Amino acid sequence: MAKKILLTFLLISLSTTFFSQKRKTVINGKILDSVGVVKNANIINLNTNQGTFSSDNGGFRIFVSEGDSLRISSVQHIAKKIIITKNNLTDKNLTIILKSNTYILDEFDLKRHNLTGRLGIDTKDVPSNRKDSLLREAMDFSKVNMKIVEGDDYIDKRVRPQVVNTDPTANFVGVGAAAIIPFKYSERLWALRKELAIKKAFPYKILSELGEKFFFEKLKIPIEKYFHFLEYCNPLGIEKLHKEGKNLEVIKILQRESISYLKIIEKE
């Protein structure tokens, strides 16, 4: 009997330790280099595939657990990977220093052409390309009399294929209509990329603005359910309202929906 009680106690202790280690925590970080702060750097949690980017002052916020690996990369710096320790979770502050990346150009030969810098003399010394000269002579039509009009020969009359009109607007010539089909794939792709970046940064931005106490203490949302709660509220247009600066309406929606959300997760 005593052995069973001891075994049960050990299992409970191990489970508590395991879940405490895997509990998500929001930490603040700052990215620096030898010059100063690094903005627009990408920070990705390789264990959860969640990421964010550094602000203009080099700061960022991200959910982590003990043992998670963070990858920090920037165009002008060497990518760096760090592992979250217990001390990082306790301090909730992280300072990362990146090294600048050095780009080496390919070698090239600089040839001397013995040019003097005077155009009149240098143009005479530059060697001419024989192929270019022959091609110019073959394509020279200056001596051809363009005023002489000759009739169609046998090939023109019998062999020449029928002219096919491929202009889709040709049928509307004379009636004042024209078809203009703009292709702006690049603009659409950049707009989509910008929209995805805003959606990706929204959870971290609203958490930074409203604060951890609002979500985790006032609304009593579990930390591990934070992203799920935002997805639950997203059909009500909280991202759009936040983008338009209507934060008061966003807060009202979050407060109202948190009641029904907590009831749902209690039943699970």
Buried (B, 14 or more C-beta within 10 A) or exposed (E): EEEEEEEEEEEEEEEEEEEEEEEBBBBBBBBBBEEEBBBEBBBBBEBBEBBBBBBEEBBBBBBBBBEBEBBBBBEEBEEBEBEBEEEBBEEBEBEBEBEEEEEEEEEEEEEEEEEEEEEEEEEEEEEEEEEEEEEEEEEEEEEEEEEEEEEEEEEEEEEEEEEEEEEEEEEEEEEEEEEEEEEEEEEEEEEEEEEEEEEBBBBBBBBBEBEBEBBBEEBEBBBEBBBEBBEBBEEBBBBEBBEEEBBEBBBEBBEEBBEEBBEEEEEE
